[in-house]
C-alpha cells in the first residue's frame, strides 16, 4: 500500500478510497459510546451548574466532563415515509456539545485523577450513565510523565485526560474516509475541553506525541480496535515546558505495570477489517521518545495589495459560554439570507482565532503562530467587497485574494447539496500545510493537522452560536476548487474543512435537555452532524436528569 497516495486520495479524491458498492449495514451498527462491564463504578452528580466554581474535586470534575463530552440533549425528528405510506418515520439521537461526523462519536474519554474524594487511578468516562469506571488504581505520575518524554511532569498536575479513537465506530458508515473524520472529531473534542478548562480555571497542555503502546497498555487497549490520539495533563497552574526530553521506549515502560483485561459491549456482530487505516495508523506510532519532534516557527510572507482593517469588538463567547454551547447546531437547509454586518464578522473571526491559542508539545514558544488559518468567501458584508479573503489575526484585518461572488462555484463543488450556500453570506475555510508537516512529524502529522483544524472548528462554531448564528461543518466539497479560489497550491497550503456560517430559521422537532433539569433550562437548539443529516432541534423540549434505563438507538442502555 502506497501511504502517500492513500493520503492524497483521502484528501483530494476521497471517492477513490471508498468502494463504489459500499453499503452501510445500519442493523449491525456499533454503539456511539463504549460500555464497559464488571468495573467498579463511581457515580457523578447529575446536577449540572451554569457556572463552574471551587477547586478540583469530584463535583467539579463531573461538571467538567459533562460540559466537555457528556450527553446533553435527546431529539426526535419526524419524516415522511420512504415507502409512500402516510405513517411518518422518526429519527432519534443523543447529542453532545462537540460535533461529530454523522453523530457517531468515535472518540472516547479517559481520565487519570488524583482527588481527595476519589480513589487515585485511571478511569473511563461512561457518558451514558455519567459515571467513572475504574480501570487501574494507583499513582501513575511517573509512568505518564515518562510516556510524554518528561516534557510535562504529572506530579505537578491533579490529573490528565486521555482521548482515544475507536476505529470501527465510524468506519462502519464512512469506510476509509472515516480516518479524516476521526482526527477532526478528536480535535473538536479537544477544542471543547480547552474552552471548558478556561471556565474551570484548569491549565491543560495538549500532547500529540507520546509512547502509543505504553499509553494504550495503561488503559488496557490493544491499539488495534482503539488507540490513543491525545494526552492532556490538567493542573491548577500553568504547566512548564521541559526543555530536555527523557529517553524511554514503549517496550521498557509497558513492562513496569501489569496488563489488565476488560470487557465491553460492541453491539456489531460483524466487524469488518479496516486494513488500510490499520496500516496507516501503524506508521504513526512512536516507539521511543527519541522520535519526538517539535515544529519550528515559520515566517509567512504576506503580500496582499488590499488590506481591510476590521473594527474592534467585544468578546461574546466569554460572556455566556453555556448559552453558546446549548444553542450550537448545524442548520443544514435552514440558513436564511440575512445580511451579516462588519462588526459581526469581525467578532466571529477575532474571537475564533484569539481563543485558539493553547499550550502543546509541538513548540515551546509563547504566542506561537497558529498552524491552521481562516480563509473565507464573503457576500454582501457591509463595507467589504464580495470576494475571497485571508483573515490576518495579527493585524485583525482581511487580506483580499480576489474579488467576486463565489457562491455558485462553492455550491457546484459540493458532493451533497444539503446546504444552500446562496443563502449564506459567510463561507469559512480552515487551511493548513499541504504536506501536513510530514517532514517533521511523519505520517502522524496528518492526524495532528486534522485535530488542530477540529480545535479551531469548535471555536468557530461556539463563537457563531454566541453571536446568534450557527455554522455547518462540511467535508463533502471540491478541495481542489477551493484551493484554486484562494491560490493555495503555490504557497503549499490546502483546505481542510468548509464551514458556512449565518443566520437561520428554526427547525421544528422534539427536544429534551439532559443533565440540567434541576436548573429549569428547557431543551435548546443544537446538533452535531457533518454528513447532511438533519440535526437542528428547537425549543420544544422538556428537561430531564440523567438516569438509568434510557433507550438509545432503539436499544436499552445496559
N, C-alpha and C positions, 0 to 999 in steps of 0.2 A: 504493500500500500504506500503510495506517494503522499506523505502527510502534507507537504506544501500544496500539492494540487487539491487535496481534500479541503484544506482551509480556504484556498482561493475559491473553489466552487461553493463552499458553505457560505461564503460572504457575498460573492458576486453572481453566482449561478446556482442558487440554492435548490432549484428544481432538479438539478442533477444528483443531489445527494440523497434524494428520497425516491424509492422505486415508483414507477408510474402506476403500478397496480396495488399500491399500499392502501389497505383498508383498516380503519380503526375498529377494534373489537370492543365496543363500549360495554358489552355484557361481562367482559373479563377485565374491566379497568381496575387499576390499583386504587387504594385509598389515597386521598391527597394529604394524608397525615400518617405518622408512624405510630403503631400501637404495640408497645412492649407488653409482655406478660410476666407475671411472677417476680416483680421487682418491688422493693419497699417504697411506698408512696408517701409523699408529704403534700398535703392539701394546701393550696394557696387561697387567700381570701378573695372572694368574688365581688367585693365592694370596691369598685374602681373609682378613684377620685378624679376631679377635673384638674387639680394641681397636685404634683408630687412633692412631698416635703420630707424632712427628717434625714438622719444618717442612714447608711446602708443597713437594712435589716430585712427579715423575711417579708414583711408587708411591702416595703419599698421595692424589693426585687420582684414581688408579684405584680406590682403596678408596672414596673419597667418591662417585664416580659410580656404583659398583656398589650401595652401600648406598642411594643416592638413587633410582636408576631402572634398575638392572641386572636381567637375568633371574636370578631366584632359585630357581625351582622348576618342575619339569615334573610334570604329573599326568595320570592316565588313570583314567576312571570308566566302569564298565560299566552299561548299562541294558537292560531288557527290550526286545525288538524291537518296533517300532511296527507291524510287519506281522503280528504274531501268531506269527511263527516262533520256534523255540526258540533260535535263534542270537542271542546278545547283541550289542547295538550299543555302541560305545565312543566316548567323547568325550575328547579330549586337549587340553592347553593349556599355555602357558608363562605364568608369573605374575611380578609384581614386588611390592615392598613396598607402594607406594601402591595403593589400589583404583582401578578404572576401570569405568565403566558398561558392562556386557556383556563385560568383559575385552578391550576394543577399543583402548585406549590412543591416543587422538587426539593427545596431546601428544608433541612431540619436544624433545630437549635438545641445545643447542649451548653451547660454552664458548669464551671468549676467555682465553688463558693466556699468562703471561709467566714461564716457569720456566727455570732454568739448564740443565736436561737435556732441553729440548724447544724446537723452533722456536717463536718467538713468533708468534701468529696466532689465527685463528678456526677452530674445529673443530666437526664434528658427532660426537656420541657415538653410535657404531654399537653399539647394545645387543646385537644378535645375535652379533657377534663380539667384543664387549668390547674395542673399539679406538677410536682417534680418527682421523678423516679430515680432512685439511687442506683448508679452503675458501679461505682467504686467508692469506698470510704477511706479517707485519709488525706494527708497533706502531699500535694504534688507540685509544690513550688519549684523544687529543683528539677523535676522531670520536664515540666513545661518550659522552664527557663532554658534548659539545655536544648529542647526541641526547637526553640526560637533562636538558637545560636547565641544565647546570652545577650541578645540585643535589647531585651526587656526583662527586668527582674520581677518575677511573680511574688517575691517576698514583700514587695512594696505595694502589692495590689490586694484587694479584698476578693478578687475572683477574675474570671475570664469567660468570654462567650466563644464557643466553637461552632462555626457554621459548616454544615456538610451538604452534599447533594446526593440524592437517591436517583440514580440514572433512569431507572425504569418508570418512575412516576410521571415523566412526560415524554419519554421515548415511545411509550405505547401509542401516543397520538401523533407526535411530530417526527418520529424516526430520527435520522441523523441531525435534522435541523434543531432538535432539542438541545444540542450542545451549545448553540448560541443562546438559547433561552436560559439555560442553567446558569451561565455566567451573569446575565442581566438580572435574573431573579435573585441570585445571591447578592448582587450589588444593590438592588433596590432594598433588600432586607437590611444590608449594612447601612445604607443611607437613612432608613427609618431609625435604626438603632442609634446612629450618631446624633440624630435630632432629639430622640428621647433622652439620650445621655445628657444633653445640654440642660434639659428640664430637671433632670435628677441631680445635676451638679457632679456627674461622673466624668472622669477623664479617660476615654478609651484610646487605644493605639491599635491600628489595624495592621496585622501581619499577613501578607500574601505569601511569604516564604517561611517554610517550616519543614521539619522532617516528617514527610507524609505518613509513612508506615508507622512511625513511632506515635504520632497523634492518633491515628486510626486504632492502633493497638491499645492505647489508653482508653478509647471509647468502646472497645470490643467490636470493631468493624474489620472486615477482611479487605476493604478497599476496592472490591470488585463491584459489589452491589451499591455501595455508598462510600463516599470518601470526603475528607475534609477540604474545604475551599478557603477558609479564613480562620485565624485565631486572633481574638481581640481581648487583651488584658484590660481590666477595669480598675481604676484607682480613684481615691478622693483627691489626689494631687496629680499634677502633670507627670507623666511617665518619662524619665530622662532617656535620651538616646545613648546607648553604649557604643563607643567607637570601635572597640576591639571585640571581634566575634570569637566565641569559644569554639574549639574544634570538637566535633562529635559526629558519629554515624548513626543512622537509624537502627542498624542491627544491634550495636552495642547498647544503645539507650533502651530499646524494647526489651532486652534481656534483664533489665533491672526491676521489672514488675511482672507478675504472672499474667497469663492470658485469662480472659473472662469469656464465658459463654452466655449468650442471651437468646431469647426467642421473641419474635414479633409477628404480627398478623400482616400478611401481604395482600390477601384477597384475590389477586390474579392467580389463576390456576396454570396458565401457560405464559411464562415469562420468556420472551424471545431474546436471542442473543443480540447484543449491540456491539459487534466486534470492532467496527471502525472507531467508535467512541472509546472503547476499551483500549485499543492500541494507541490512540492519540493521548488518552489520559495517562497511560503508562509512560509515555515520553515526557510528561510534565513533572513526574515525581522527582523529588530531591532526596538523594540517599545520604548526603553528608553536608554539613554546614559550610564546607569549603566551596560549595557551588552557589551559595547565596550571593546575590549581586545587588548593586544599587544603581540608580539611573542618574546620570549627570544632567544638570540643568541645561536646557537647550535655549539659546538665544534666537528667538524667531524674528526675522526681519519683516517688519510691517511696512509696506509701501503702497498705500492706497491714496488716491488723489482726493477722494471725498470723505471727510470725517463729519459726522453729525453728532454733536455733543448732546447727551441726554440730560434731562432735568434731575436735580437732586430729589431723592424720595425718602419716605419713611418706611421702616420695615413693618410689613403686615403679618408675616408668618410668626414672628416672635411675640406679637400682641395676643394672638389667640391660636395657639398650636392645636389644641383639642378640636376647635371648630374646623380648622383646615383638614385635620385627619378625618373627621366624621363626614365631611361634605366632599371629599375627593372621590371622583369616579370617572369612568370613561364614557363620554356622551354618545359615541357612535354616530348614528344618523340624526341626533337631536341638536347638533350645532345650529345656531341661527345667525343670520348675517347682521349682527350688532357690531358697530364700529368700536375699536379699541383705541383709546387716546394715548398720547405720547407718554404721559405720566404712568399709566397702567403698564405699558410696555417696558418702560424704564424700571419700574418696580419689579416686574417679572424677571427681567434679565439680571439686574443687580443683586437682588436677594438670592436668586438661584446660585449665582457664582460666589457671592460673599459667604454663604453658608456652606460652600463645598469644601473649603479648606479643612484638612484633618491630619492628625499625626499618623504616620505609616512607616513601614520598614524599607521603603524604596528610596528614600532620601532623608538626610538628617538636617537639611537646611530649613530655616524658618521662612514662612511666606513663599514656599516653593510654587512656581508657576504650574497651573493645572495641566495635566497631560491630555485632557479632553476639553473641547471648546464648544461654544454655542454659535451656530450659524442660523440664519433664518430668512425665509421669504415672507415679506410683509406687503399687505394690500390695504389701502385706504386707512393708513395710520396718520393722524393729524400731524402735519409738519414733516412727514417722512415720505419721500417719493417711493412709489411702488418699486420693489426690487429685491435683490439678494444681497445679504449683508453678513459680515462677521461682527460679533459683539466683542469689543476690546474692554475687558474688565478693568484693566489698569487705568485707562482714561475715562471709563464709563461713557463710551461713545460707540456709534455704529460706523463701520467701515464699508463703504459701498463697493461691491464687487461688480455688479451690473444692474442696470435699471430694467424694469419690465414687470409684467404680470405673469407669474409662473404657475398659476393655479391649474391651467389646462395641462401643462407638462407634468406637473406632480400628480394630477388625477389620472392621467393616462398611464403613468408608471405604476399605479397600484395594482397588485395581483388580485385583491378582493376589494370591491368598491363598497366598503362598509362605512366609509366616512365621505361626506360631500365636502370636498375641500373648497368648493366655490363659496361655501357659507363660512369659511374660516379665514379671518384676517391675519392670523399669525401661524406660520408653519415652521417650527423649530427643528433643527437637525443637530444631533450630538456627533462631533467629528473627532477622530483620533489618528494616531500614527498608522500609515498604510502598512508598515511592516510589523505592527503590533509589538515593537521593541524586541523582535526575535533575536537580534544580535546580542543584546544584553541578557534577556530573560529566557531565551529559547522558546519552545512551544508553550510554556507556561504563560508567556506574555499575552497570548490571545485571550485566555480566560480572564487574566488580570485586567486587560483593557476593557473587556465587556463588563467586568464587575465595577470598574471605575465609571463607565458610562451609565450603568444602572444606578450608582450612587447619585450622580448628577441628575439623572432622570427623576428620581424620587424627590429631589429638591425642587425641580421644575414643577412637578405635579402638585406638591404641597403648596408652593408659592402661588400657583394659578388658583388653587382652591381658596386660599386666603384672600385673593383678590375678587372672589365671586365668579371666577371662571373655572374651567377644567381642561385637562389635556387628555388626549387619547394616544397612547404609545402604539406605534406601528412598525412591524418588521417586513411586511409584505409590500415592498416598494422597489423601484428600479434604482439600485445604488449607483450604478454607472451613470444614469441620467442625472441624478442629484449631484454626484461628484463633478459632472460636466458643468452644471449651473454655477457651482462655486469655484470652478477651475482648480480642483484639489489635487489632481494627479501630479501636476508639476511640482507641488510642494510636499509630495509624499504623504498625503493625508487621505482619509476616506470617511464616508458617512457610516455611522454605526446604527442609529435609530432615528426615526421620524416621529415628531410629536406635534400634531396640530393642536392649537390652543385657542379657546374663545368662549363666548357666552353660549348658552344652550337652553332649550326648552326642558321642562320637567318631564320625566318619563313615569308613567303610571305602573306601579307594581306593588306587591305586598312585601313590607319590610319590617323586620323586628330587630332591635338592637340587642346585643349580648354583652353582659358584663357591667352595665352601668344602670341597671334597673332601679337601684336604691337612690339614684340621683335624680330620677324623674326625667331623664333625657329620652325622648322618643326616637324611633328609628329615623335615620337621616340618609342622605343620598351619597353613595359612593359605590365603587365596583372595581373589578380587578382583571378584566380580560384584555388580551392583546391580539386576539385572533379573530375579532369581528363578532363574537357572540354578544348578545345583549347583556348589559351588566350595570345598568344605572338605575338604582332604586330612588324612590322619592318618599316624602314624609307621609306614609300611610301605615306605619308600623306601630306596634306596642312593644315596650321593653320587657325583657325577661332576664333573670340572672342565670349564671352558669349552673348546670345541673347534669346529673347522670340520666341516661335513658333517652337522650335525644336521638333523632333519626337523621342520618346524613347519607345523601345519595341513595335513599331508599333502603338503607341498611342500618340496623340498630348499632349504636356505639357500644363497644364492649368494654 
